Amino acid sequence: MSDSMTLRLLVGLAITVVLSGLALKRLWFLNQLVRSGEPAVDRTAQKRVRAKAEVTEVFGQKKLLAWTVPGIAHVLAFWGFIVLSLTIVEAFGALFDSEFAIPVIGRSPIVGFAEDLFSLFVLIGIGMFAVIRLFRNPVKMGRESRFYGSHTGAAWFVLFMIFNVVWTLLLYRGAQYNVSAELGTNNFPFMAGGAFASEAVAGWLQPLGLHANEWLEMIGLWLNIGVILGFLVLALHSKHLHIGAAPLNVLFSRRPNALGPLLPIYAGKEVLDFEDPADDAIFGRGKIEDFTWKGNLDLLSCTECGRCQDQCPAWNTGKPLSPKLMIMDLRDHLFAKAPYILAGSDDAKLEGMSAAVQAEVARPMVGSRADDPHAATDGYDAKGHRSSEGAVIDYDALWSCTSCGACVQQCPVDIEHVDHFMDLRRHQVLVESEFPAELNGLFKNLETKGNPWGMNTSGRLTWIEEVEFPVRVFGMDGEDKIPADVEYLFWVGCAGAYDDRAKRTTKAVAELLHTAGIEFMVLGEGETCTGDPARRAGNEFLYQMQAAQNVEVLNEIGVKRIVVTCPHCLNTIAREYPQLGGDYEVVHHTVLLNQLVTENRLTMLTPEDETVTYHDPCYLGRHNKIYMPPRELITNMPGINLVEMDRNKEKSFCCGAGGGRMWMEETIGTRVNMNRGDEALSTGATKIAVACPFCSVMLNDAVTVRGQEAGGDPAAEVVDVATLLLDRVKQK
């Protein structure tokens, strides 16, 4: 081995050993920190589904490409590094053998062309990222920038490091080409052609002479290896550790997705028995150690891209809740508390730890930041950074969540924001008894009257007196089972029975089913709230009581098929009751009515033309992926011109009622329903079609306010899709 090769090898190995050692040390720490979490149940089942998610979301970049320009930039950078992994092998091989080439494919012009092409793609990608960050500058845009609160300085440094990877690669390859050409060796693997960018750089370096190019080859090789490993160390100490964490997070995420049903509370790997809980049972998440290992992995996977923040209805209406900032706050807290956690949360060892660790351990998980002298009114400073004083999570931020799921829908790395927020609420309600005062009335009404409004049970049948056809009520004729001729149990729901607007929907659906010849039955006084409001408001104990009661009744009377008008009831009965042994076929009324129209079981008249816009309910759309049936039903109605709001389908904006917010005051920022109402009115529609009783109330309030401000009637009419259809249907 020549002296120059010995020098090349020794320096290269020294760089490799030092930086690899630092990277491995950090990897060991991160592994231990993630594994310190509580067990996460059912994260390896559905292997084919998980494999498909890896292919489409990780390698196919499906979610990222939903945002075209940044998605393309990320695809270029991601696939650039996939292809350039070949050059990493070549670089380390060149330390030991100056004529090293990857076996079989290592000297193919196609490989050389691909490596150089994707080197340029990486440069284009980071250029696009730079432009995006300049135009979305949080210092200039404030809260309107999705990068508000992100570590923008570190992001710029990472782009610089990626640039260093590419130029050092082209430097040593260009010099390597010149040395090979001058000496007639095979140092450069692609002397047969293909590596066009490397050859171009070689042309710039060739006038320097052989001796200079030999040194440039060696120094460029050291720089390239050093930058690659240095970037690895940097990534493991920054938000860019998502490069390694995100593929794992996607692999172990809830499937088919993390929306729809909430997970039950677990004691270890078993569902918590509320009647006989273990002494060490964890009710929700009261401290960072209570998070599962998957929850910890979620925190490490956050890219700080701000897609969740950009779509959040609370953030967009001036609330202190940003899903991104909450995940970042939890991650910062996890790292700051790590020495204590990895010591087994041993208080005896805490005294020997730094003052910073002791202060972090003492911080409450949820609380007010009003006493934080460094915090602005929303709990963050001008750049979106939170001081280390006060609680980890702001109380008002936690209770601003509508559980709409926009954050989960948009997250490119499948973070389960809603699960974490609801678990934090569970602890606040069940353990701390710290929750908005208005919820006391909700909980009392649900517990004593079986509905959020506190109405008497007998009121569940009053709507039947207002229709002109017979409605079968279970038990009226002495049944103990659902009769065989009944096709559907019509689950009316609390709103459908008690709220005047929702009752109109109930009557419309009943009349349409009757007209179509569908045999249905209602439970009447035997029906009670599904428990959705209690569960989303953190009162899991009350939810379990209501859900268990309903499942017992439905199973006992032999219910198989259920039709509902409320997406919250749909989600709870269809997606959450299976956790308690209740498995039913549940259909939303828009889906069933669309089917009946398609089958020509409902005939429509042609009234006057009117312009209608449709609002996607969060629990029908994002949570249950029902977007097209309501639209198909509307577009099939004669005389209707459907115009879409800018934010529709997956990007629909919440009405503000979910997550228990229907029963809470909204005193911070602007009202969510006003934001959505204004968007609906901007379409010019005379009617706003809805498919959820909560959405109906919230949007009707919004258009009424706008009408009053203009000195007249409501600015538009809010109607359920079923009411629109009934206006056009006649008896066969």
Buried (B, 14 or more C-beta within 10 A) or exposed (E): EEEEBEEBBEBBBEBBEBBBEBBEEBBEBBEEBBEBBBEBBEBEEBEEEBEBBBEEBBEBBBBBBBBEEBBBBBBBBBBBBEBBEBBBEBBBBBBEEBEBBBEEEBBBBEBBBBBBBBBBBBBBBBBBBBEBBEEBBBEEEEBEBBBBBBBBEBBEBBBEBBBBBBBBBBBBBBBBBBBBBBEEEBBBBBBEEBBBBBBEBBEEBBEEEEEBBBEBBBBBBBBBBBBBBBBBBBBBBBBBBBBBBBBBBBBBBBBEBBBBBBBBBBBEEEBBEBEEBEEEBBBBBBBBBBBBBBBBBBBBBBBBBBBBBBBBBBBBBBBBBBBBBBBBBBBBBBBBBBBBBEBEBEEEEBEEBEEEBBEBBEBBBBBEBEEBEEBEEBBBBEBBBBEBEBBBBBBBBBBBBBBBBBBBBBBBBBBBBBBBBBBBBBBBBBEBEBBBEEBEEBBEBBBEBBBBBBBEBEBBBEBBEEBEEEBBBBEEEEBEEBEEEBBBBBBBBBBBBBBEBBBBBBBBBBBBBBBBEBEBBBBBBBBBBBBBBBBBBBBBBBBBBBBBBBBEBBBEBBBEBBBBBBBBBBBBBBBBBEBBEBEBEBBBBBBBBBBBBEEEBBEBEEEEEBBBBBBBBBBBBBBBBBBEBBBBBBEBBEBBBBEBBEBBBBBBBBBBBBBBBBBBEBEBBEBBBBBBBBBBBEBEBEBBBBBBBBBBBBBBBBBBBBBEEEEEEBBBBBBBBBBBBBBBBEEE
